[in-house]
Amino acid sequence: MSGVERHRGRHPADEELFAAEAAPVLRVAVEELSWLMSRGYARNSAVKLVGDRHELRERQRLAAGRAACADAAREGRAQRQLLAEALRGRGVMVDGFNLLVSLEAALSGGVLLRCRDGCVRDMSSVHGSYHAVAETDAAVVLAGSRLAELGAASVHWLLDKPVSNSGRLAARLRELAEQHGWPWTVDTVFNPDAELIAARDVVVVSSDAVVIDGAPCWYNLAADLILGGRCGQPWVVDLGEVH
């Protein structure tokens, strides 16, 4: 892909904000935030309350908000999450940017969060514009190889059409699928979340909370690859439970 940036790496302050000594406070913040959300507190007000209590910086508050979830949400996601063997012979629908950005961050040394629901989430955001990085092709191949290994019968990638360069990424996904003989289709659509939630008779791949709360079943592919040792030695901050 042309116009490739170097990496999807770390924020300059991340070494300090997510240092080993910061993790215990962040885990407590996630536990408290999850407790409040489980009792009906709005996420934004709960993040402010917990963030102020622990004097968290803005990026740490963002991390806590991504890692936390209400008890009911965690239980519902666990009930609908499939094991790896359940993908064999099934069609798969992939939340494209959601998966690729996390894998790009893993491969380029960015901060990753092991969240309370077992998902691994990154600290990046496309903000309406996506630019490929040096690790993009490797991230695609990692995902494709694992889906093929798991025996997925077909894979349908969805990309956000309003995000710039989505068409270019779609073309690259098709090229790599053809090179590897993978049974993929790739579409750019205006609202991938809605299509993923409405999908039936397929397994959804995403770690987006809205998607996995609404989809009938889902597979945690990013965590499979990142925690399963297929991305080298990624920087994962464990915010799942208080230790």
Secondary structure, DSSP 8 states (H G I E B T S, - for coil): --S-BS-----TTHHHHTSGGGHHHHHHHHHHHHHHHHTT--HHHHHHHHHHHHT--HHHHHHHHHH---HHHHHHHHHHB--GGGGTT-EEEEEHHHHHHHHHHHHTT-EEEE-TTS-EEES---TTB---BTTHHHHHHHHHHHHHHTT-SEEEEEEETTSBTHHHHHHHHHHHHHHHT--EEEEEES-HHHHHHH--SEEEE---HHHHHHSSSEE-HHHHHHHTTTTSS-EEEE-SS--
